[in-house]
Amino acid sequence: MTAEAKRLQENRDRQAYWSRWGCYISERQWGTVREDYSPDGSAWDYFPHSQSLSRAYRWGEDGIAGICDNHQRLCFALAFWNEKDPIIKEKMFGLTGSQGNHGEDVKEYYFYLDNTPTHSYMKYLYKYPQSEYPYADLVEENQRRGKHEPEYELLDTGIFEGDKYFDIFIEYAKNTDEDILIKVTAHNRGKEEKPLHILPTLWFRNTWSWFDDAAKPKLKVYNQNDNYSIIEADHPSLGKRWLYCNNSSELLFTENETNNELLFGQENASPYVKDGINNYVVNNIKNAVNPNKIGTKFASHYQLSILPGESQTIELRLSNLDSIENPFADFEVIFQQRKQEADEFYNWVNSREMSEDRRNVQRQAFAGMLWSKQFYYYIVEDWLKGDSGTITPPKSRKNGRNSEWKHLFNDDIISMPDKWEYPWYAAWDLAFHLIPLAILDPDYAKQQLSRLTREWYMHPNGQIPAYEWAFSDVNPPVEAWAAWQIYTLEEKFWGRKDRDFLERIFQKLLLNFTWWVNREDAAGKNVFEGGFLGLDNIGIFDRSSELPTGGHLEQADATSWMAMYSLGMLHIALELAQERPPYEDVASKFFEHFLYIADAMNSIGEGFSLWDDEDGFYYDAINFPDGSRSLLKVRSLVGLIPLLGVNVLEPETIAKLPGFKKRLEWFIENRPDLKKNVACMVTEGMSAKRLLALCYATERNDGKPNKLQRLLAYMLDEAEFLSPHGIRSVSKYHQDNPFVMHVNGNEYGVDYQPAESTSGMFGGNSNWRGPIWFPINYLLLEGLQNFYEYLGDDFVVEFPTGSGDYKNLKEIIIELSNRMIEIFLRDDRGKRPVFADLDKFQNDPYWRDYIQFYEYFHGDHGAGLGASHQTGWTGVVAYMIQLA
């Protein structure tokens, strides 16, 4: 057992609380729904970046490379000033949804370089320009550009020309679970000596301004000598902690309270407010900080001047010990030990031989997953009512956003998709986070999934909250799949089978499955609507809104997701039934559910199906008010998602469960109408396995390819879905052949757009009309793996379609996996496709090995697009590297 694994075990056994402290501070709290008290729900405008320096947050904190305790009572992060910027750099800057020509977008360069599950060692890099940061230029130029133009990035401004920037590395090493060593090393990459102010900042999240009787914590100087100062942090519930600051020149204290005078023209309760340290350092306002050296926000002010090519380091220590003799003497020993232990842990995770480049990409992907943990606090009832003595929420809030979720009480550490662009959890995003997280820390992964189904998350009606902007929206129901993934990965990597977890999550998902059946299949036909289902603008209409045609959509993807959900629940029930026989009955129920859904998918009504036999593809259909139907013939992922509705029944499992076997045989014998052209339950495949699948059939009587073969012909065609780096979200066929529909004088359509979409549907950052998205690609690979387990090596298809070369499904899975992994790897020319033509990232030795895991990727050449730190989506590449 590695040292890190031992720490995880201590955490698991509650012998030590290694997870109390971690990188749980958001990278953006301003512009979030939680901080929005506007009458029209315009969160971006109500609390903009320009106010974040001076205005206290209600529901969380943000900072650069920050850490806090698990309830975010005490926070620590870094701030910087280059003597050029108009404000200190204490948080990441980016554009709001309305400012960016493709939606919200962070405009900074920072990298998650290393992290361990207990956060015993963490490393982060921030690239800080030496010239004045171009805040106005970034806003104005991006607003000028339209949807057809690329985004205007920080590199485009020229601010990094001549290498006029600092590389600032922030490292943490835990000596114990409550004793944290902090090291900040700044490198001057330029050719001139430059000043740099480093402001390690310690503060309390403001919990006292919102309640009349709330106790206020306090920061003060505890001890001071020629070598270091000690700051005491005293909190009513956390207790006392002490920050040791090595050779600090100034100790600056203020309050983490809003500067009402500046922002709202109202009198401040205290002369010392949130922006006091900024005003002291940048504006030289000496009375902006408290001369008595007490407050709720503190910074140790280091003023450095760094020679070209040189670096300087400062050291701090946040501890539960108030008296450490020579607190910095053991720094190098402890840091080296924790780095070595991190290496040992990741060598255990992946002991295979592989290139250093692959290992580096995987390590940073894992690091990004762990750095993306965040304290998430949102009590909807309090948010709806407002707090005493503060701004009263508008009346519209009572019936507005999230008003039906009064029970929701979130006060947890949650895995975020991206702590700047998406600093809020999203239900189906979270399912994909759990794949790499289950490898590193299965207890944390199980906790994450369990949270979504707890009474203070899940709606009483069984719905799982979707995401902060609209908890009532509908995400694909992938939680059963995620539960099974966690269960199997924990067994594979950690040798444990946690059936108790599986049973608990299964019982809660029964409620959610029932909600889906009752709410999203209103007609009771086993055909599901579901809305946009996380695929945003993939259709010609907003699938969550009323159709301009009238009527309703019958969705190929929604119905397929429910088939996948049924199979996931069946899989879990069969596993539980091996020790708990009553689950055989439940397994039979989900087996039946799958058959009905699969039958409806392939035959809706009299002679109508979501499968178009002429095209050999699945489509959404409009059910018009007069009862007529029409297929929307857009070749998109919507028509490939039926490939996910597949499962293999092992003969050993069936043999152990006589009750289930009896019911299985009854269906085979008595309901031939349900099994025809749907699932191959009779024919035994490799090793006598049985197959359940939406789109597989035995060879047709007319000799034509079956549904699986026809779908794969599209998916593996380079003129359709197959790109050099994965499967596109919309077929390239639509580049020259857009689908167009005219309704009431308006034109609606879909064409192939390999990068950012020019459609305004769902806002500027909805991009499902061509780019490659890792989660769906990952699921498609898993679907093919299930087919391979049944069909074996003898089943081959052309790859690519039309090439004349044939491969079995295993060979195709390997090829597709490598295409996706290679987005991040150097090619034969030494270039990484993810960085396209960005010279700095491709060639500069101080940039080229730092990886950004983007939200999605260009459908033709794999360049990274969208959110630049979306390890929540793209972190699954870490496991793909594991398997490749």
Secondary structure by P-SEA (a helix, b strand, c coil): ccaaaaaaaaaaacccccccccccccccccccccccccccccccccccccccccccccccccccccccccccccccbbbbbcccccccccbbbbbccccccccccccbbbbbccccccccbbbbbbbbbccccaaaaaaaaaaaccccccccccccccccccccccbbbbbbbbccccbbbbbbbbbccccbbbbbbbbbcccccccccccccbbbbbcccccccccbbbbbbbbccccbbbbbbccccbbbbbbcccccccccccccccccccaaaaaaaccccccccccccccccccbbbbbbbccccbbbbbbbbcccccccccccaaaaaaaaaaaaaaaaaaaaccccccaaaaaaaaaaaaaaaaacccccccaaaaaacccccccccccccccccccccccccccccccccccccccccaaaaaaaacccccccaaaaaaaaaaaaccccccccccccccccccccccccaaaaaaaaaaaaaaaccccccaaaaaaaaaaaaaaaaaaaacccccccccccccccccccccccccccccccccccccaaaaaaaaaaaaaaaaaaaaaacccccaaaaaaaaaaaaaaaaaaaaccccccccccccccbbbbbbbccccbbbbccccccccccccccbbbbbaaaaaacaaaaaaaaaaaaccccccccccccccccccbbbbbbcccccccccccccaaaaaaaaaaccccccccccccccccccccbbbbbbcccccccccccccccccccccccccccbbbbaaaaaaaaaaaaaaaaaccccccccccccccccccaaaaaaaaaaaaaacccccccccccccccccccccccccccccccccbbbcccccccccccccccccaaaaaaacc
